[in-house]
Amino acid sequence: MSRIRSSHSRHRFFGALGVAAVVAATLNGCGLFNTAASEAQEIRLAVTIHRPPSLAVPAANREADVTVRGPNGATWHLRHSRLLSDLPRGVYEIEPRDVWSDGLRYVATSGTVTLTLDGRGSATVPITYVDAATSAVHGDPSPQAIRPGSRTFHVDCLGDDSASGLWPDDAFRSLDRAAALELEPGDRVLLRRGCRWRGPLVVNWLGTIEWPIVLGAYGEGSMPMIHDADRNNVDVYGRYLIIEHVATETSAGTVWRDPNCADQPVGWRTGFTVQHEAHHVEIRHVSAVGHTAGIHLTHGASHNRITNNELRDNVLMSVNTDDGGFDDSGAWGLLLNGSDNVIAYNRFSGNRAWCSYDFGNEGAAIEIYEAVRNSIHHNVSIDDITFSELGGSDRRRAADNVLTFNVFRSSLSGAEFLVVRGAGAHFGPTPGTRAFHNTVYLSHPVETEGVVCYAGCGPDILELRNNIIWVEWKGLYADAPFAESNNLFWRADGRPLLQFFGTANGLSDSSLVADPWFTDLAGGDLRLADGSPAIGAGTALDLSFGRDIAGVLLAGPEIVDLGAHHRYRDGSSARDRR
């Protein structure tokens, strides 16, 4: 889908972010270990500490505490790697504690893990610590259980495909060997950290709602990397799956570049593609860099969750033709064609093609085409050219998609937050689009736009409430009245450009033109400072969220703030205006 301009305007292991602890628990059940008694088990706990590139402080003394509780009250407190052996059968609980370092909280994404050592199968439990704030992990992660008798297979770039795969030191070597496994619900396939494989990895496994199949990572170091597949690095056809802690990349120089268009790379490559028959797939804590789409949810892909991922610098164009057809497209963090999916707590940046024959710049954090009933919430997008553009076809409209508690901040010329269409547009209409509690700051004065609703805007097309939109060119363009209330618009000169066309179209009495008083605008801190007119200026909406973009508990229906950031009601987040 190509970018659209209205008739009145020119219509981006992510390491293990933080500390990483890997706990490997292996069960004696396949004759691989010769123990003196049949009931003897081994639990191997390897605790490793990572310093993420995003932190400028040393990792010294940043240690993770892991407590193992076994039968008969046995307890081990671990700070470093240690082998526990000759253990009896029974239930074991592996509990990682939060770690605080230099004022930052690191949390294990797995939560507490429970497993049973009963002599059947094998299991490896990776516990990975991330920077809770950067990775948008609010509260305590949910506990996890490993199905008794389930198996864990390991893949190591130095392994052997003739191995059993059931132990870290008896791992497979190739992705093809892993893809050929016939897995049962609750089984897991773990890729060794620090390894690289050329894609694709085809995922056909079928879990259940109670026992999903997991593709994850084990060991120490950066996330395992799957790169430079001819099309999709991770190609998902299965159901009831969890895919986590895996990185994907299309490397520079592996696709054709257009010498007549500033060496713009052109081709079709994705990090993760969820195919039409796939459903109930959760992709979390992964990264995708350098593709046409970091993640692609195809037509028919439904009831999937895409959470806590880093999708950046996906810069490939899928179409880039110099024929005047206005069909250039590509460079998306996420391409959304499916229905009933959740896109939440992700970080987007730099998803932009720098040379489009049709549009100059092209791309989006989230491209929504023919997608229906998707919830897009609590995402952060920085220096993408567009946050979200919606469009459909004669086959299916993009309809009933909701964008809530997102932050979009861009310094690029031509940046846009939201583009929706009426029935008069080629890719329209896009009915039922709702945008609530988003915070937008577009600092470039050249052709930046907050919200564009054109070719037949209306209340059936767009509902816009409780947003903060600071745009240095045009805050809003609408060619007909739509459902609008309790928004705040601003521009540095105090005169935001708001274009309401059509009879009886204008800014609602409940909306404001005012400086939102961000905490630190120059530093990118868009929380509300003391005295902000956005505090308490919202209207109560029927939303299911209990926290804002930063994890702040919402006050309730009596007091509603505007934007994605809400205030701590005890005043603990108060800062002087800067």
N, C-alpha and C positions, 0 to 999 in steps of 0.2 A: 504494500500500500504506500503510495507516495504522499509526501507532505503537501498540505493544501494551504493556500493563502486566500483570505477573504477578498472580496472585490474592493474593500476599503483599506487593505493592508497587505503586506507581504506575509501573504498567509503561509555505565561507563561501566608445607602446611600452611588459603590466605594464611598459610602456615597454620599451626595451631596458634591462634592469636592469644598470646599469654604463655602460661606455664603449661607443659604437656606432661601428663603422667600416663604411662601405659601399663596396665595390669593384665598379665597373661595368666589365665588359669587353665591348665591342661588336665584332662581327665584320662586316667589309665583305663583303656577299654579295648584297644585294638592290637595288643601284643607288642606295642612299640617300646615299652619300657619294661624291663625285667625287675619287678619289685619282689620283695621277699614274701609278701602276703597279697592275696588277690584283692583285698580291700584297700591296699595302700594307694594313695592318690598323690599327685604332685600339683602344687599351685606355685606358679612362678610369677613374681611381681617385680616388674622392672619400672622403676620410677625415674623419669627423665625430665629435665628442666629445659624449657625453650625460652629464648629471648626473641620476641617478634620484632620484625623490622620497624613496626610502627611505634615502638617504645624507644626513647632516647636515653633510657636509664639502664645501667648494668644489671645483669641478672644474678649477681652475687647474692647468696643467702636466700634466694627465692626457691623455697622448698615446699613440696606438697606432702601433706599428711594423708596417708591412706590407712584405714583401719580394717582389718579382716577379723570377722567373728565366725567361729566355727562351732561344731557340736560340743556339748558339755562345757560351755562357757569359755572355750579357748579363744584368746584374743591376741592379735599381733598389731602393733603400731609401727608403721613403716614410713620412713623418710627417704630411704635410698633403696636401690635394688636389693632384693633378697629372695632366696629360694626357700619355700616352705615345702617339705616333703614328708612322706610317710603319714599322711593324714587319713583319718577314718572317713567312711562314708557319712553323708549327712548334708545338711543345708549350710551354705556359707554365704555370708553377706560382706560385700566389699563396699566400704563407705569412704568416699573422698571428702575431705573437709575443704571449705573455701580457704583460699590463700589471699592475704593482703600484702601488697608490696608497693611502697612509695605511693600510698593512697589509692591504689587500684585494686579492685576485687577480681580475683580469678576464680572461676567456677568450673567444675567438671561437667561437661555436657551430658554425661550419662546418668548423673545422679547416683543414687545407691543401687548397686547391682546385686541381685540374689541369684544363686545357682545351686544346684544339687550335684554333689559328687557321688555318683551311684555306680560307677564302673561301666557306664554305657556312653559311647561316643566320645566327643572331645569338645572343649570350649575355650575360647580366648576372649577375654574381656578387656577391650581397650577403654581407658579412661583418659579423656583429653581435656586439659584445662584451657580455657579461653578467657580473654579479657571480657568480663561480663558487660561492660558498657559498650565497647566497640562492637561486640558480637550480638548486642541487643538481647542478652539473656537476663530477664527480669525475674526476681523471685528465685525459688529453688527448682532446679530441673526435676522432672518427674522421675521416680524410681523405675528401674527396669528389671525384668526377670528373664533368665535364659531357660528355655524349655528343657526339662529333663530328657536326656537321651538325644538331644540335638547335636549336630556336628558343626565344627568350625574348620574351614579350609583356608589355607594360607598360600599366598602367591608372592614370590620373591624373585626379583630380576636376576638373582644368582642361584635360583632353585633348579629343580629337575622335574620335567613333566612326567617322568616315570615314578616319582615319589608318591607317597600316600596323600600328601597335602594336609595331613591332620595335625602336624606339629610345626612350630616355627622353624625348627631345624630340619624339617622334612617337607619343605614347601614345593609347590608347583613353580614353574618358571613363566608360563605364558598366559596371556588373557584368553586365548582360544581354549586352553585346557580348563580354565575356570568356567568359561561360558558353556562348555559341554557337560558340566556337572548336572546331575539330576537331583535337585535339592528338595528337601521336605520342609514344611512350615517350621519356622524357628531356626533353621540352619543359617550359617553365616559364611561369607567369603570376605577375607581380609587381605588387603594389599599392603605390602611392606612400605613403610615410610622411607623416603629418600630414593625410591626406585622410579624409573621412567619406562613407559611402554608406549609404542606406537599403537594408536587405536585402529579399529574400534573394539570396544567391549560390548558385546550384545547380551542384554539381560532379558531372558525369557522366563525367569523363575516365577512360581506361583506360591505366594504365602497365603495366610488367612488373616482375618481381622484381629484374631487373638494372638497369632504368632506370625508376624511378618518375617520375611527373609531379609537379611541385612547385608549390604555391601559397604564395607568400611575399611579402616586402616589399623595397622598394628606396628609396633616397634618405635623407633626414635627418629627424629628429624622432620623434614618438611613433608607435606602431604604427598602421597603417591600421585604421580603425574601420568595422565593419559593424553597423548598429543598427536596432532597432525594426521588424523584419519582422513580418508578421502572425502568423507561426508560428515558423519556424526561420531564424535569421540566415544560417547556412551549412548548406546541406542537401546531404549527401554521399551519392551513389549509386555512385560509381566504385570502382575497385580499383587497388591498388598506387599509392598517393598519399602525398605528404608535405604537410601543411598546417602552416605555421609563421609566427610573428611577425605574427599577425593578432589584433585585438581585436574583441570583440562586446559589445553592451550592449542591454538593454531599459531605456529611460529612464524615470525617475519621471514619473508623470502620463500615460503612454501606454496604461495598462491600467485597467480598472475597479477601484475600491476599494470595499470593503464598509463603508458608513457605520455599520453596526450592530456592526462588529467591528474597532474601532480603526483604520479605514481600511486594513485589510489588503488588499493587491493580489491579485487573483484572475485567472487566465487561463493559457493555455498558450503559453509562449515558451521557446525554447532558443537557446543560443549556437551550438553545433555539434551537428547530429544526423547520426549515421552510420546509414544506413538498412539494411534487412535484406539487400539484395543486395550491400552494400559489404563488402569484406574487404581485409586487408593495407593499412590506412590508418594512417599515423602522424600524430598531432596533437601538436605539441610547441611549447613556448615561446609559447603563446597565452594570452589572458585572456578570461574570460567573467564579466560582472557584471549582476545585476539580473533574472535569468531565473527560470523555473520549474526548469529544469535547465541548468547551465552547459554540460555535455556530455551527450548522450544516445546510448547505444549500444543500438539497438533489437533486438528479437527477430530472430535470424538474422545480425546483425552479428558477424563472427568474425575472429580472428587480427589484431586491431588493437592498436596501441600508443598509449596516452595518457600522455605523459611531460612533465615539467618545465613544467607549466602553472600559472597562477594562476586559481583558481575561487573567487570570493568574492562575498558579499552577494547571492546568488541567493535571493530572498525571496518569489517569487510562489507562491501556492497553486494547484494545478490543480483541486482540489475542496475546497470549504469550505462545508458545508451544515449548517444548524441543524435537523436532523431526527432526531438521536439515532442515526444509522446507523454511527458510528465509521468513516467512510470518508474523512475529510479527508486530504489528501496534498499533497506539493509541497515547494518550497524545498530543492532538492538541488544540491550542487556537481556531482555526476555521478550520472546514473541509468543503471544497468547492467542490461540485459535480455539481452545477447548471451552468446556462449560463446568460451572460449579467447582472451581478451583480456588484455593487460597494462596495469595502472594503476599508474604508478610515478613517484616523484620530483615529485609535484604538491604544491601548497600550497593548502589549503582554509581559509577563514575566513568567519564570519558568514553561513553558509548556514542561515537560520532564518526561518520565518514567525512573527511575533509574536502573531498572534491566530488560533487554530484553535478552532472551536466544540467540537470533540471532545476536543482534547488540550491546549489552552492554547498551548503552543509546539509547532512541528512543523518537520521538516526533517532533513537529514543531509548529511554530507560525501559519502558514497557510499551510495546506496540500491541494494540488490541484490534484484531481483525476477525470478524464473524464469531466473536467470543460472547458467551452468554452467562449471566448470573455468577460472575467472578467477584471475589472480595479482595481488594488491593489495599492493604493497610499497614501502617507503621514501617514504611520503607523510607530510606534516605537516598536522595539522588543529588550528586554534586557534579557540576560542569558536564552534564549531558545537554544535548541540544534541545531535546523535548522530554518532558516527563511521560506523558501519555497522549497518544492520538488514537481515536476510535474510528472504525469504518467497517462496512459490510458489503454485501453483494446481493444480487437478486436471489441467490440460493439461501443465504441466511444473514440476518442483520446482526450487528453487535448490539446487544440489548441487556438492560438491567445489570450493568456493572457498577460497582460502588467503590469509590476511592476515599479512604478515611485515614486521618492521622498520619499523613505523609509529609515529608519535608523535601522541597525542591529548591536548591540553591545553585545558580549558574551565573558565571561571569561572561558567557559567550554572547556575541551578537546573534540576533535571530532566535534566541532561546524562547521556548513556549512551555507553559505548564500543561494545559489541557486543550485539546481540539476535538470538538464534537460537531455533528452534522445534522441538518434537517433533510427532509425528503427531496429537496431540490438539488442536493449534491450527488455527484457520481457514486461516492461510497456511502451515501446516506440512505435512510436516516439511522441514527444511533439512539433509539429511544431508551428511556429509563436510566440514563447516566446520572449518578448522584455523587456529589463531591462535598464532603463534610470534614471540618476540622483539619484542613491542610494549611501548611505554612509555606509561602512562596516568596523568594527574594531573587529577583533577576536584576543584576546591577549594571548591565551594559545598556547604554542609551539608544542603541541602534536596533530597531525592529524587534525588540523583545515584547512578548505578549503573555499576559496571564491566562485568561480564558477566552477562547474563540468558539462561538456558537453561531453558525451561519447556514445559509440556504434553507431557511425555514426553522429557526430556533423556536422553542416553545416549552411550556411546562411539562409536556410529555417527553421532551428531548433532554432537558437538563434541570436538575435541582441543585442549587448552590447555597450552602448555609454554613455559618460558623467558621469561615476561612479567613486567613490573613494573606493579602496579596499585595506585595510591594514590587512594582515593576517600573523600571526607569523609562520605558517608552509607553506602552499601552497596557493598562490593567485589565480591560475587558472590552470585547466586541460582541454584540448580540444584535441580530437584525430583526428580532421580534421579542415580545415579552416572554419571560420564562420564570420558573420558581426560584426566587432569590430573596434571602433575608439574612440579617445578622452577620454580614461580612464586613471586613475592614480593608480599605484600599488606601495605598499611599505611594508617594513618589518624593524624592529628596527635595524638590522645589515646592512641595506642598500642594501641587495641582495634578493629581493622577489623571491620566487620559482614560475616560470611561465612555465608550460609544454604545449608547442605547438607541437603536433605531426602531421605527415602527410606532404605531399608535399606542398610547398609554404605556410606553416602555420607559423605565427609569429606575434609578436606585431606590430600594425600599427605604421606608422611614427608619427601620431598625438597623440598617447598615451605617457604617461610619466612614468618613474620610478623615483620617487622623494618623499621626505617627504612632506605630505600635509599641515603641519603646522596647526594642530588643536589648538584651543584656549586653552584647558586644557585637555590633553589626560588622565591624571591620574584621573581627576575629572569627566570624561565622557562628557565633553563639546566638541562636534565634529564640532563646527562652525569654519569657516576659519579665521585664524589670519592674521594680516597685513603681506604682503610679500608671502603669500601662492602661490605656483605655480599653484594651481587649479583655481585661480581667472582669469577669462577670457579665460580659456583653453578649453572651451567646443565648441560644434558645435550646431547651431540652429536646433531644432527639431519641428515638427508640433504637439505641445502639447496644451491642452486647459487650463492649470493651470496658474494662475496669481501670486501665492505665493509659497514660499518654505515650508519646513517642520515646520518652526517656525513662519510662517506667514509673512515673509519678502517679499515685492513686488519684482517680478522679473524685471530685468532691460530691457529686450526686446531682440530681435534677434541679436542686434549688439554686446552685451556683455553677454556671457554665462559662468557661473561658473560650475565647476564640483561638483558632489555630491548633497546631499539633502539640504544642507545649502548654501544659497547665501548671498552675502555681501550687506549691506546697502550702497548705492552709495554715501551717504553724509558722510560716515566714522563714523557714530555714534555707530557702533558695533565694531569698531576697538579696539583690545587689543594687548598688547605686547605678543610675543610668550613666553610660559612658559616651 
